[in-house]
Amino acid sequence: MRSPSSTKAPEAPVTSSTKTPGLARFNALDEAAARTALHEACASTAWGDAILARRPFATAEDLYAASDAATAELTAADLAEAMAGHPPIGRPKPGDPTSSREQRGMAGASAELKAEMLELNLAYQDRFGHVFLICATGRSGEQMRDAVRDRIGNTPEREREIVRAELGKINRIRLARIVDVVEED
């Protein structure tokens, strides 16, 4: 897959500084606290172990690259463990601000769309044996519904790779929240 930066036009030199106070805090956490923070980002133990093994990180981009590499190396069992940490679309974990924030696109959905998503989630889970996983951030309820409709016909092998890619996107978003990247002009 081509990275977005490889398709961008050349830009003028960056003159602003980028500071990541959250990254310094993350690097300084003891192992147990860092493990807990990572587990909140991704429920896969193997993924968290891989990130911990690469600490400390010089930049947030180094952290994201480590996440991408760790996600690419997850076994089927590791992916299953990661997916077990995600609630079905349209049913965020009660009291969990992360899943509520990420699934915000379903919050204002009609009763009909919510009922359709429930049916689609169940059909998807029956077919693949796990929750429908999509990076829901910024997507409307209709977009998520259309995605599950499109993906339910995939082969298990194809779907596993899509799930891996979606998990990678989710992990990056959640890591960015951990390191709360601040850019200054």
KEVODREN-979505 format. One record per residue: y, z, x of N, C-alpha, C in turn; residue number from 0; residue in three letters. Coordinates in steps of 0.001 Angstrom, whole numbers. Layout:
[r [Y; Z; X]; [Y; Z; X]; [Y; Z; X]; NUM; "ALA"]
...
//
This chain:
[r [-1174; 0; 835]; [0; 0; 0]; [1234; 0; 877]; 0; "MET"]
[r [2184; -816; 527]; [3394; -940; 1312]; [4341; 199; 995]; 1; "ARG"]
[r [4940; 774; 2003]; [5877; 1873; 1763]; [7192; 1301; 1265]; 2; "SER"]
[r [7919; 2057; 418]; [9182; 1575; -111]; [10179; 1229; 979]; 3; "PRO"]
[r [10144; 1926; 2098]; [11108; 1665; 3162]; [10881; 307; 3816]; 4; "SER"]
[r [9669; -250; 3731]; [9413; -1533; 4369]; [10003; -2685; 3566]; 5; "SER"]
[r [10424; -2425; 2309]; [10991; -3484; 1499]; [12497; -3340; 1335]; 6; "THR"]
[r [13084; -2296; 1894]; [14521; -2075; 1779]; [15273; -2949; 2770]; 7; "LYS"]
[r [16487; -3299; 2375]; [17372; -4011; 3300]; [17843; -3024; 4359]; 8; "ALA"]
[r [18152; -3520; 5561]; [18641; -2615; 6603]; [19886; -1880; 6123]; 9; "PRO"]
[r [19971; -619; 6461]; [21108; 191; 6051]; [21968; 527; 7260]; 10; "GLU"]
[r [23192; 931; 6964]; [24093; 1379; 8026]; [23529; 2669; 8604]; 11; "ALA"]
[r [23855; 2974; 9858]; [23369; 4220; 10453]; [23760; 5424; 9606]; 12; "PRO"]
[r [22872; 6355; 9517]; [23137; 7565; 8741]; [23962; 8510; 9596]; 13; "VAL"]
[r [25052; 8968; 9024]; [25919; 9873; 9778]; [25869; 11289; 9238]; 14; "THR"]
[r [25183; 11478; 8092]; [25091; 12831; 7560]; [23911; 13548; 8202]; 15; "SER"]
[r [23978; 14848; 8146]; [22864; 15618; 8687]; [21973; 16067; 7536]; 16; "SER"]
[r [20700; 16166; 7794]; [19770; 16650; 6789]; [19261; 18001; 7241]; 17; "THR"]
[r [19367; 18986; 6360]; [18913; 20327; 6685]; [17846; 20720; 5676]; 18; "LYS"]
[r [16837; 21375; 6165]; [15765; 21796; 5277]; [15500; 23283; 5476]; 19; "THR"]
[r [16378; 24123; 4914]; [16163; 25561; 5067]; [14833; 25998; 4449]; 20; "PRO"]
[r [14427; 25349; 3380]; [13151; 25688; 2760]; [11981; 25355; 3657]; 21; "GLY"]
[r [12093; 24305; 4446]; [11021; 23948; 5379]; [10897; 25020; 6454]; 22; "LEU"]
[r [12012; 25509; 6948]; [11962; 26586; 7944]; [11313; 27828; 7338]; 23; "ALA"]
[r [11674; 28139; 6092]; [11043; 29294; 5421]; [9539; 29067; 5261]; 24; "ARG"]
[r [9143; 27840; 4855]; [7720; 27538; 4687]; [6982; 27665; 6019]; 25; "PHE"]
[r [7561; 27120; 7077]; [6937; 27217; 8405]; [6768; 28663; 8849]; 26; "ASN"]
[r [7696; 29532; 8443]; [7672; 30928; 8885]; [6767; 31829; 8038]; 27; "ALA"]
[r [6295; 31332; 6901]; [5425; 32156; 6049]; [4145; 32530; 6779]; 28; "LEU"]
[r [3649; 33735; 6503]; [2340; 34065; 7057]; [1309; 33174; 6347]; 29; "ASP"]
[r [124; 33096; 6908]; [-877; 32154; 6399]; [-1217; 32385; 4929]; 30; "GLU"]
[r [-1352; 33634; 4520]; [-1715; 33928; 3128]; [-622; 33456; 2167]; 31; "ALA"]
[r [618; 33717; 2502]; [1725; 33301; 1635]; [1855; 31783; 1611]; 32; "ALA"]
[r [1675; 31143; 2761]; [1736; 29679; 2810]; [590; 29080; 1997]; 33; "ALA"]
[r [-583; 29657; 2103]; [-1748; 29183; 1340]; [-1476; 29294; -166]; 34; "ARG"]
[r [-882; 30394; -579]; [-549; 30590; -1995]; [447; 29536; -2463]; 35; "THR"]
[r [1483; 29294; -1676]; [2484; 28282; -2033]; [1841; 26897; -2133]; 36; "ALA"]
[r [966; 26582; -1200]; [300; 25280; -1218]; [-656; 25162; -2406]; 37; "LEU"]
[r [-1336; 26240; -2735]; [-2257; 26211; -3872]; [-1511; 25969; -5177]; 38; "HIS"]
[r [-276; 26450; -5261]; [542; 26182; -6446]; [938; 24712; -6506]; 39; "GLU"]
[r [1020; 24062; -5360]; [1333; 22630; -5327]; [101; 21795; -5632]; 40; "ALA"]
[r [-1047; 22191; -5087]; [-2294; 21442; -5266]; [-3455; 22426; -5189]; 41; "CYS"]
[r [-4326; 22386; -6178]; [-5426; 23346; -6265]; [-6583; 23049; -5314]; 42; "ALA"]
[r [-6509; 21965; -4548]; [-7582; 21644; -3603]; [-7474; 22514; -2356]; 43; "SER"]
[r [-8519; 23276; -2099]; [-8568; 24119; -904]; [-8532; 23270; 360]; 44; "THR"]
[r [-9273; 22158; 368]; [-9307; 21279; 1551]; [-7917; 20724; 1857]; 45; "ALA"]
[r [-7177; 20344; 821]; [-5822; 19828; 1014]; [-4944; 20913; 1624]; 46; "TRP"]
[r [-4985; 22113; 1060]; [-4176; 23213; 1588]; [-4537; 23548; 3019]; 47; "GLY"]
[r [-5839; 23574; 3322]; [-6277; 23854; 4697]; [-5749; 22804; 5672]; 48; "ASP"]
[r [-5771; 21542; 5248]; [-5288; 20464; 6123]; [-3794; 20602; 6401]; 49; "ALA"]
[r [-3032; 20992; 5398]; [-1585; 21186; 5585]; [-1343; 22382; 6520]; 50; "ILE"]
[r [-2040; 23471; 6248]; [-1873; 24658; 7087]; [-2202; 24367; 8554]; 51; "LEU"]
[r [-3222; 23580; 8796]; [-3644; 23272; 10169]; [-2586; 22482; 10930]; 52; "ALA"]
[r [-1680; 21827; 10207]; [-665; 20986; 10863]; [691; 21689; 10995]; 53; "ARG"]
[r [796; 22898; 10483]; [2057; 23629; 10585]; [2331; 24007; 12014]; 54; "ARG"]
[r [3556; 24157; 12442]; [4802; 23966; 11711]; [5205; 22484; 11670]; 55; "PRO"]
[r [6064; 22160; 10720]; [6532; 20789; 10541]; [7978; 20680; 11012]; 56; "PHE"]
[r [8259; 19634; 11754]; [9620; 19432; 12257]; [10555; 18956; 11153]; 57; "ALA"]
[r [10024; 18139; 10248]; [10844; 17594; 9161]; [10040; 17613; 7864]; 58; "THR"]
[r [10759; 17514; 6767]; [10086; 17419; 5465]; [9218; 16164; 5424]; 59; "ALA"]
[r [9680; 15099; 6030]; [8891; 13851; 6047]; [7567; 14057; 6779]; 60; "GLU"]
[r [7564; 14873; 7821]; [6302; 15201; 8511]; [5356; 15949; 7568]; 61; "ASP"]
[r [5906; 16847; 6760]; [5104; 17571; 5786]; [4523; 16605; 4758]; 62; "LEU"]
[r [5348; 15677; 4257]; [4867; 14706; 3258]; [3799; 13794; 3858]; 63; "TYR"]
[r [3981; 13409; 5103]; [2968; 12562; 5765]; [1649; 13326; 5912]; 64; "ALA"]
[r [1734; 14602; 6245]; [521; 15421; 6343]; [-145; 15529; 4985]; 65; "ALA"]
[r [648; 15663; 3938]; [108; 15718; 2584]; [-596; 14413; 2229]; 66; "SER"]
[r [51; 13301; 2540]; [-554; 11988; 2255]; [-1887; 11837; 2975]; 67; "ASP"]
[r [-1923; 12240; 4242]; [-3161; 12136; 5027]; [-4241; 13046; 4446]; 68; "ALA"]
[r [-3865; 14255; 4077]; [-4833; 15197; 3513]; [-5355; 14701; 2171]; 69; "ALA"]
[r [-4473; 14131; 1352]; [-4883; 13600; 51]; [-5851; 12436; 238]; 70; "THR"]
[r [-5588; 11588; 1212]; [-6458; 10434; 1478]; [-7857; 10865; 1899]; 71; "ALA"]
[r [-7964; 12045; 2517]; [-9253; 12527; 3033]; [-10053; 13358; 2025]; 72; "GLU"]
[r [-9513; 13612; 844]; [-10212; 14451; -119]; [-11510; 13793; -591]; 73; "LEU"]
[r [-12557; 14582; -644]; [-13842; 14125; -1178]; [-13763; 14125; -2708]; 74; "THR"]
[r [-14799; 13610; -3346]; [-14853; 13638; -4812]; [-14791; 15080; -5317]; 75; "ALA"]
[r [-15481; 15999; -4645]; [-15445; 17416; -5043]; [-14052; 18010; -4852]; 76; "ALA"]
[r [-13378; 17637; -3761]; [-12017; 18118; -3514]; [-11062; 17599; -4596]; 77; "ASP"]
[r [-11218; 16325; -4972]; [-10385; 15758; -6042]; [-10629; 16499; -7351]; 78; "LEU"]
[r [-11897; 16789; -7637]; [-12230; 17530; -8863]; [-11561; 18902; -8851]; 79; "ALA"]
[r [-11580; 19567; -7700]; [-10930; 20871; -7580]; [-9423; 20741; -7812]; 80; "GLU"]
[r [-8813; 19704; -7253]; [-7375; 19485; -7437]; [-7053; 19215; -8904]; 81; "ALA"]
[r [-7854; 18364; -9547]; [-7595; 18021; -10947]; [-7781; 19214; -11873]; 82; "MET"]
[r [-8657; 20126; -11508]; [-8884; 21317; -12333]; [-7624; 22170; -12433]; 83; "ALA"]
[r [-6704; 21989; -11516]; [-5448; 22729; -11542]; [-4382; 22098; -12412]; 84; "GLY"]
[r [-4704; 20986; -13056]; [-3725; 20275; -13883]; [-4119; 20336; -15354]; 85; "HIS"]
[r [-3188; 20755; -16221]; [-3487; 20762; -17648]; [-3427; 19341; -18215]; 86; "PRO"]
[r [-4057; 19116; -19353]; [-3970; 17789; -19984]; [-2521; 17440; -20322]; 87; "PRO"]
[r [-2219; 16149; -20290]; [-883; 15684; -20676]; [-655; 16054; -22138]; 88; "ILE"]
[r [510; 16638; -22393]; [851; 17055; -23735]; [496; 18506; -24016]; 89; "GLY"]
[r [-204; 19140; -23074]; [-580; 20542; -23248]; [-335; 21304; -21949]; 90; "ARG"]
[r [942; 21465; -21556]; [1226; 22196; -20316]; [705; 23629; -20408]; 91; "PRO"]
[r [434; 24199; -19246]; [-47; 25586; -19206]; [1033; 26502; -19775]; 92; "LYS"]
[r [677; 27349; -20744]; [1657; 28284; -21292]; [2240; 29173; -20182]; 93; "PRO"]
[r [3557; 29290; -20189]; [4228; 30137; -19207]; [4344; 29532; -17825]; 94; "GLY"]
[r [3902; 28284; -17645]; [3970; 27631; -16333]; [5142; 26656; -16313]; 95; "ASP"]
[r [6241; 27046; -15657]; [7411; 26168; -15655]; [7166; 24842; -14949]; 96; "PRO"]
[r [6243; 24804; -13978]; [5974; 23551; -13265]; [5362; 22522; -14198]; 97; "THR"]
[r [4290; 22880; -14907]; [3660; 21890; -15782]; [4589; 21528; -16945]; 98; "SER"]
[r [5368; 22481; -17442]; [6327; 22167; -18511]; [7392; 21194; -18021]; 99; "SER"]
[r [7906; 21422; -16813]; [8930; 20544; -16243]; [8358; 19150; -16014]; 100; "ARG"]
[r [7166; 19088; -15440]; [6572; 17795; -15122]; [6217; 17001; -16382]; 101; "GLU"]
[r [5862; 17686; -17431]; [5464; 17009; -18670]; [6596; 16959; -19697]; 102; "GLN"]
[r [7796; 17113; -19251]; [8968; 17131; -20120]; [9020; 15909; -21043]; 103; "ARG"]
[r [8485; 14780; -20604]; [8496; 13561; -21411]; [7717; 13680; -22706]; 104; "GLY"]
[r [6789; 14631; -22775]; [6025; 14844; -24002]; [6676; 15891; -24908]; 105; "MET"]
[r [7633; 16639; -24390]; [8226; 17743; -25148]; [8847; 17269; -26458]; 106; "ALA"]
[r [9535; 16152; -26447]; [10190; 15660; -27655]; [9391; 14600; -28387]; 107; "GLY"]
[r [8141; 14427; -28016]; [7308; 13390; -28640]; [7027; 13745; -30096]; 108; "ALA"]
[r [6815; 12718; -30880]; [6498; 12917; -32291]; [5116; 13557; -32433]; 109; "SER"]
[r [4875; 14129; -33587]; [3562; 14723; -33869]; [2475; 13657; -33766]; 110; "ALA"]
[r [2785; 12437; -34173]; [1809; 11350; -34110]; [1450; 11019; -32658]; 111; "GLU"]
[r [2472; 10961; -31800]; [2214; 10657; -30388]; [1430; 11789; -29733]; 112; "LEU"]
[r [1769; 13029; -30055]; [1030; 14159; -29495]; [-427; 14130; -29938]; 113; "LYS"]
[r [-665; 13807; -31189]; [-2040; 13723; -31696]; [-2781; 12570; -31016]; 114; "ALA"]
[r [-2111; 11446; -30824]; [-2736; 10308; -30147]; [-3069; 10665; -28699]; 115; "GLU"]
[r [-2160; 11375; -28021]; [-2424; 11782; -26639]; [-3608; 12729; -26564]; 116; "MET"]
[r [-3740; 13615; -27539]; [-4885; 14520; -27567]; [-6182; 13711; -27668]; 117; "LEU"]
[r [-6209; 12750; -28578]; [-7399; 11898; -28734]; [-7686; 11104; -27464]; 118; "GLU"]
[r [-6651; 10525; -26881]; [-6826; 9738; -25657]; [-7286; 10622; -24494]; 119; "LEU"]
[r [-6689; 11817; -24377]; [-7109; 12750; -23325]; [-8590; 13076; -23457]; 120; "ASN"]
[r [-9038; 13346; -24678]; [-10442; 13684; -24897]; [-11357; 12496; -24589]; 121; "LEU"]
[r [-10945; 11299; -25002]; [-11748; 10098; -24714]; [-11813; 9851; -23211]; 122; "ALA"]
[r [-10685; 10029; -22539]; [-10637; 9850; -21088]; [-11556; 10873; -20413]; 123; "TYR"]
[r [-11458; 12115; -20828]; [-12278; 13169; -20225]; [-13766; 12922; -20481]; 124; "GLN"]
[r [-14100; 12440; -21664]; [-15497; 12091; -21943]; [-15972; 10980; -21014]; 125; "ASP"]
[r [-15122; 10001; -20776]; [-15501; 8848; -19944]; [-15614; 9219; -18466]; 126; "ARG"]
[r [-14638; 9972; -17951]; [-14571; 10218; -16510]; [-14969; 11636; -16080]; 127; "PHE"]
[r [-15049; 12552; -17011]; [-15472; 13908; -16678]; [-14381; 14788; -16116]; 128; "GLY"]
[r [-13145; 14364; -16225]; [-12015; 15169; -15742]; [-10758; 14823; -16518]; 129; "HIS"]
[r [-9757; 15660; -16352]; [-8476; 15482; -17014]; [-7833; 14169; -16574]; 130; "VAL"]
[r [-7073; 13549; -17484]; [-6276; 12373; -17144]; [-5132; 12850; -16262]; 131; "PHE"]
[r [-5062; 12341; -15045]; [-4037; 12774; -14097]; [-3059; 11637; -13863]; 132; "LEU"]
[r [-1795; 11954; -14066]; [-721; 10997; -13824]; [490; 11779; -13343]; 133; "ILE"]
[r [1259; 11186; -12483]; [2521; 11803; -12079]; [3464; 11627; -13268]; 134; "CYS"]
[r [3582; 12680; -14076]; [4319; 12621; -15335]; [5821; 12763; -15161]; 135; "ALA"]
[r [6258; 13210; -14008]; [7683; 13426; -13771]; [8460; 12142; -14032]; 136; "THR"]
[r [9438; 12237; -14929]; [10300; 11099; -15237]; [9703; 10095; -16215]; 137; "GLY"]
[r [8506; 10340; -16707]; [7873; 9410; -17656]; [8032; 9922; -19083]; 138; "ARG"]
[r [8192; 8985; -19989]; [8257; 9333; -21406]; [6842; 9515; -21944]; 139; "SER"]
[r [6749; 10116; -23102]; [5458; 10269; -23749]; [4789; 8926; -23988]; 140; "GLY"]
[r [5577; 7936; -24370]; [5029; 6602; -24616]; [4484; 5986; -23330]; 141; "GLU"]
[r [5179; 6181; -22222]; [4702; 5645; -20946]; [3386; 6296; -20526]; 142; "GLN"]
[r [3269; 7598; -20763]; [2025; 8283; -20413]; [886; 7813; -21322]; 143; "MET"]
[r [1186; 7649; -22608]; [173; 7137; -23533]; [-294; 5752; -23108]; 144; "ARG"]
[r [660; 4894; -22782]; [305; 3536; -22366]; [-535; 3555; -21092]; 145; "ASP"]
[r [-232; 4469; -20194]; [-990; 4562; -18940]; [-2429; 4974; -19199]; 146; "ALA"]
[r [-2650; 5969; -20054]; [-4031; 6384; -20330]; [-4773; 5262; -21050]; 147; "VAL"]
[r [-4088; 4565; -21943]; [-4722; 3415; -22620]; [-5158; 2366; -21596]; 148; "ARG"]
[r [-4273; 2071; -20644]; [-4585; 1067; -19616]; [-5723; 1507; -18707]; 149; "ASP"]
[r [-5736; 2769; -18350]; [-6679; 3247; -17342]; [-8054; 3609; -17883]; 150; "ARG"]
[r [-8182; 3835; -19168]; [-9455; 4283; -19718]; [-10565; 3242; -19541]; 151; "ILE"]
[r [-10197; 1984; -19363]; [-11184; 930; -19152]; [-11575; 722; -17694]; 152; "GLY"]
[r [-10974; 1483; -16782]; [-11282; 1335; -15358]; [-12709; 1779; -15045]; 153; "ASN"]
[r [-13222; 1279; -13945]; [-14491; 1796; -13443]; [-14215; 3190; -12872]; 154; "THR"]
[r [-15229; 4038; -12792]; [-15010; 5371; -12203]; [-14468; 5290; -10776]; 155; "PRO"]
[r [-14920; 4319; -10001]; [-14452; 4180; -8617]; [-12971; 3816; -8579]; 156; "GLU"]
[r [-12563; 2868; -9409]; [-11159; 2455; -9459]; [-10290; 3620; -9936]; 157; "ARG"]
[r [-10768; 4311; -10961]; [-9993; 5422; -11506]; [-9840; 6541; -10487]; 158; "GLU"]
[r [-10875; 6806; -9700]; [-10795; 7858; -8678]; [-9681; 7523; -7673]; 159; "ARG"]
[r [-9536; 6257; -7316]; [-8474; 5889; -6365]; [-7091; 5975; -7000]; 160; "GLU"]
[r [-6988; 5654; -8281]; [-5707; 5816; -8979]; [-5360; 7300; -9065]; 161; "ILE"]
[r [-6348; 8120; -9396]; [-6136; 9570; -9456]; [-5658; 10087; -8105]; 162; "VAL"]
[r [-6271; 9606; -7026]; [-5864; 10030; -5677]; [-4395; 9672; -5427]; 163; "ARG"]
[r [-3997; 8470; -5813]; [-2603; 8044; -5617]; [-1644; 8881; -6467]; 164; "ALA"]
[r [-2025; 9143; -7709]; [-1179; 9959; -8589]; [-1070; 11385; -8059]; 165; "GLU"]
[r [-2186; 11927; -7585]; [-2173; 13268; -6996]; [-1236; 13304; -5787]; 166; "LEU"]
[r [-1267; 12263; -4973]; [-374; 12197; -3817]; [1090; 12251; -4220]; 167; "GLY"]
[r [1445; 11547; -5299]; [2829; 11570; -5791]; [3204; 12969; -6275]; 168; "LYS"]
[r [2299; 13577; -7040]; [2549; 14923; -7562]; [2718; 15911; -6406]; 169; "ILE"]
[r [1831; 15826; -5427]; [1902; 16739; -4280]; [3235; 16605; -3557]; 170; "ASN"]
[r [3710; 15387; -3361]; [4999; 15186; -2691]; [6139; 15839; -3473]; 171; "ARG"]
[r [6142; 15646; -4785]; [7194; 16233; -5620]; [7153; 17751; -5535]; 172; "ILE"]
[r [5963; 18304; -5601]; [5829; 19757; -5553]; [6171; 20311; -4171]; 173; "ARG"]
[r [5807; 19589; -3124]; [6187; 20028; -1776]; [7701; 19983; -1598]; 174; "LEU"]
[r [8333; 18970; -2157]; [9798; 18880; -2062]; [10450; 20093; -2716]; 175; "ALA"]
[r [9870; 20569; -3796]; [10404; 21764; -4446]; [10189; 22986; -3563]; 176; "ARG"]
[r [9067; 23033; -2839]; [8817; 24163; -1936]; [9832; 24192; -804]; 177; "ILE"]
[r [10093; 23053; -223]; [10997; 23028; 929]; [12441; 22773; 544]; 178; "VAL"]
[r [12695; 22618; -747]; [14029; 22373; -1310]; [14974; 21712; -318]; 179; "ASP"]
[r [14694; 20453; -112]; [15475; 19655; 829]; [16920; 19583; 358]; 180; "VAL"]
[r [17844; 19897; 1266]; [19274; 19860; 972]; [19907; 18851; 1913]; 181; "VAL"]
[r [20611; 17891; 1335]; [21312; 16920; 2168]; [22812; 17195; 2079]; 182; "GLU"]
[r [23449; 17135; 3218]; [24897; 17329; 3264]; [25557; 16066; 3790]; 183; "GLU"]
[r [26760; 15781; 3256]; [27525; 14620; 3750]; [28334; 14993; 4960]; 184; "ASP"]
//
